[in-house]
Amino acid sequence: MSERRTGRRLILADGTTIENGEAGYAEGFLWCYFSGMTLAEATGLFLDTAKTARIRFEYGEMADEYEGFTTVRIMRTDADGEVSICLEKGADAQ
């Protein structure tokens, strides 16, 4: 019997999984949102271009995959501790 997928998660190229994460693409930018880690921890992950070269967003039974988003444009944390990261494609992926 296959395991049923539920919830939302981001999976980075090296297999790092961020539970309760979301990603969305708009106007050339990939936005990632999640909580449960500090901005410093998130910085360590998302400034590593080998990790962000491929980002998979799984939500329920569906998934979207984004490749080449290796340049960080914005990193911030809101008052509730949610981390928001804006990425764009690196020069080598244009």
WOBELBEL-V662667 format. One line per field, one symbol per residue. ss: DSSP state (h for helix, s for strand, l for the rest). A space follows every 50 residues. Layout:
ss->???
//
This chain:
ss->lllllllsssssllllsssllsssssllssssssllllhhhhhhhhllhh hhlssssssllsssssslssssssssslllllssssssslhhhl
//
